[in-house]
Amino acid sequence: MSARERRLNTPPTWRSSVTRALIAAAIVFVFLVLTAKKDKVATAVEFTVVALVIYIPAGYYLERMLYRRRQARQGAGGDAAGGRRPRR
């Protein structure tokens, strides 16, 4: 199994969603600081916090949907409908 296949076959985690959201929010913060006309930092911080609140769950649920769809296509492992994996 290649590294790409292993990565695609691991279920999403909240931790990875937070990491991706932090990276995206940092880019948004820098962009806003560079382009805002007044109250640069205050405006950028407020918008970055709102972006994080949106990006974290949106990223997680998007990844979860893609993971389930991929698993259903492969017909292996993941439960595409119910969202629960069997307990071990």
Residue pairs with C-beta under 8 A, 6 or more apart in sequence:
1 9
8 67
8 70
9 70
9 71
9 77
11 64
11 67
11 78
11 85
12 60
12 63
12 64
12 67
14 56
14 60
16 63
17 55
17 56
17 57
17 59
17 60
17 63
18 56
20 55
20 59
21 51
21 52
21 55
21 56
21 59
22 52
24 51
24 55
25 48
25 51
25 52
25 55
26 48
28 44
28 47
28 48
28 51
29 44
29 45
29 47
29 48
32 40
32 43
32 44
32 47
32 48
33 40
33 41
33 44
36 43
36 44
64 83
67 78
68 78
68 79
68 80
68 83
69 80
70 78
71 77
71 78
71 79
71 80
72 78
72 80
77 85
78 85
79 85
79 86
